[in-house]
Amino acid sequence: QLKCAKRSIPEKVFIRTYEDHRMAMAFAPLALIVPEIEIEDFQVVEKSYPAFWEDLKKTGFEVQYD
């Protein structure tokens, strides 16, 4: 059994990918509820889905690269 409770939402979240493209892709939708997320080593998605960030932009997400 899993129980989840609503907690306060942080203003910014930092995600470590550990060089795993799945981490970057799995946590990107967190931007729907967290005002700002920063994903370390965002380029790791190129391994399996090179257009991931561009496709995410097309769905309405704001994506910025550093």
C-alpha positions as CSV (number, residue, x, y, z in Angstrom):
1,Q,0.0,0.0,0.0
2,L,1.3,3.4,-0.9
3,K,0.1,6.6,0.7
4,C,1.0,10.1,-0.6
5,A,0.3,13.4,1.0
6,K,0.5,16.9,-0.4
7,R,3.5,18.8,0.9
8,S,4.7,22.3,0.2
9,I,6.2,22.7,-3.3
10,P,9.8,24.0,-3.5
11,E,10.5,26.9,-5.8
12,K,13.4,25.2,-7.4
13,V,14.6,21.5,-7.7
14,F,18.0,20.2,-8.8
15,I,18.0,16.8,-10.4
16,R,21.2,14.7,-10.7
17,T,21.0,12.4,-13.7
18,Y,24.0,10.2,-12.7
19,E,24.6,10.0,-16.5
20,D,21.3,8.2,-16.9
21,H,19.0,9.5,-19.7
22,R,16.0,7.9,-17.9
23,M,16.5,10.2,-14.9
24,A,16.4,13.3,-17.0
25,M,13.3,12.2,-19.0
26,A,11.5,10.9,-15.9
27,F,11.9,14.1,-13.9
28,A,11.3,16.7,-16.6
29,P,7.5,16.6,-16.2
30,L,8.1,17.7,-12.6
31,A,8.1,21.2,-14.1
32,L,4.3,20.9,-14.3
33,I,4.2,21.5,-10.5
34,V,7.5,23.0,-9.6
35,P,8.2,26.5,-10.8
36,E,11.8,25.7,-11.8
37,I,13.8,22.5,-12.2
38,E,17.4,22.3,-13.1
39,I,18.6,19.0,-14.6
40,E,22.3,18.2,-14.4
41,D,23.9,16.9,-17.6
42,F,20.7,17.3,-19.6
43,Q,22.4,16.0,-22.8
44,V,22.2,12.4,-21.6
45,V,18.9,12.1,-23.4
46,E,20.7,12.1,-26.7
47,K,21.5,8.5,-26.0
48,S,17.9,7.3,-26.6
49,Y,15.8,10.4,-27.6
50,P,17.9,13.2,-29.2
51,A,14.8,15.4,-29.8
52,F,13.4,15.0,-26.3
53,W,13.9,18.7,-25.2
54,E,12.7,20.1,-28.5
55,D,9.6,17.8,-28.4
56,L,9.0,18.9,-24.8
57,K,9.0,22.5,-25.9
58,K,6.4,21.7,-28.6
59,T,4.1,20.5,-25.8
60,G,4.3,23.9,-24.0
61,F,7.2,23.4,-21.6
62,E,9.7,26.2,-21.3
63,V,13.2,24.7,-21.8
64,Q,16.4,26.7,-21.5
65,Y,19.9,25.4,-22.2
66,D,23.1,26.6,-20.4
